[in-house]
């Protein structure tokens, strides 16, 4: 299951690389609601590069999942970014517009899972 958040980019962090090969990059998005919130969303591995196309102050829509884990007796919850796009308002409609050009569509084979 994924969730969607709309807002303005406050800050995009640098990519952090770890000895294990894991990499992560954070983006802070300020929601546009009655009570605005500053929300941190982590993009990991190959998703880190998706943030290269964006800059502070841009209106965006971010798709994310909620990831929870137990580490040394404590529970942690993180928001894991899976997609980001420009927020475009046309009349009364709001939609996301991808900044990615020349996307190559990969054909699904019989052995692929549907998720």
C-alpha positions in Angstrom: 0.0 0.0 0.0 1.2 3.5 -0.7 0.2 7.0 0.4 0.5 10.4 -1.3 1.6 13.7 0.2 1.4 17.1 -1.5 3.5 20.1 -0.5 6.6 22.3 -1.0 10.1 21.0 -0.8 11.9 22.7 2.1 15.2 20.8 1.8 16.8 18.0 -0.2 19.7 16.3 1.6 22.9 14.8 0.1 23.0 11.1 -0.6 24.4 9.1 2.3 26.4 6.0 1.4 27.2 3.3 3.9 29.9 0.6 3.9 27.2 -2.1 3.3 26.4 -0.5 -0.1 23.1 1.0 1.2 22.4 4.5 0.3 19.7 7.0 1.4 18.6 10.5 0.7 16.1 12.6 2.6 13.7 15.2 1.5 11.7 17.5 3.7 8.2 18.5 2.4 6.0 21.1 4.1 2.3 20.1 3.7 -0.2 22.7 2.5 -3.0 22.2 5.0 -4.8 24.0 7.8 -1.9 22.9 10.2 1.2 22.6 7.9 3.7 19.9 8.9 7.3 19.4 7.9 7.5 15.7 6.8 10.8 13.8 6.3 10.7 11.2 3.6 13.6 8.8 2.8 14.5 7.8 -0.7 16.8 4.7 -0.8 19.0 2.9 -3.3 18.2 3.7 -6.9 15.3 6.0 -5.8 17.9 8.5 -4.5 18.5 9.8 -8.1 14.8 10.8 -8.5 15.5 13.8 -6.2 18.2 15.1 -8.6 15.5 16.7 -10.8 14.0 18.8 -8.0 15.0 21.8 -5.9 13.9 23.6 -2.8 10.6 25.6 -3.1 9.0 23.3 -5.7 5.4 22.1 -5.4 5.5 18.3 -5.5 3.4 15.2 -4.9 5.3 12.4 -3.2 4.2 8.7 -3.1 5.6 6.8 -0.2 5.1 3.6 1.9 5.4 3.3 5.7 8.2 1.0 6.9 8.5 -0.2 10.4 11.2 -2.2 12.1 12.5 -3.3 15.5 16.2 -2.5 16.3 17.8 -3.1 19.7 14.5 -3.3 21.5 13.0 -0.1 20.0 10.5 0.3 17.2 11.1 2.7 14.4 8.8 4.0 11.7 10.0 5.6 8.5 8.3 7.0 5.4 10.0 5.5 2.3 9.7 7.5 -0.9 8.8 5.6 -4.0 8.0 8.4 -6.5 8.0 12.2 -6.8 6.5 14.5 -9.4 5.7 18.2 -9.9 2.3 19.3 -8.5 0.4 20.8 -11.4 -2.9 22.6 -10.9 -5.3 22.8 -13.9 -8.6 24.5 -13.1 -9.9 22.6 -10.1 -7.8 19.4 -10.7 -4.5 18.7 -9.1 -2.2 16.1 -10.7 1.5 15.0 -10.6 3.7 15.5 -13.7 6.9 13.4 -14.0 10.1 15.3 -14.7 11.7 12.1 -16.0 12.3 12.1 -19.8 12.9 9.0 -22.0 11.5 6.5 -19.6 12.1 3.0 -20.9 9.1 0.7 -20.4 10.2 -2.8 -19.3 8.0 -5.7 -20.6 6.8 -8.0 -17.9 7.7 -11.7 -18.3 5.6 -14.7 -17.1 7.9 -15.1 -14.1 7.4 -11.5 -12.8 5.3 -10.7 -9.8 2.4 -8.2 -10.1 3.5 -5.6 -7.6 
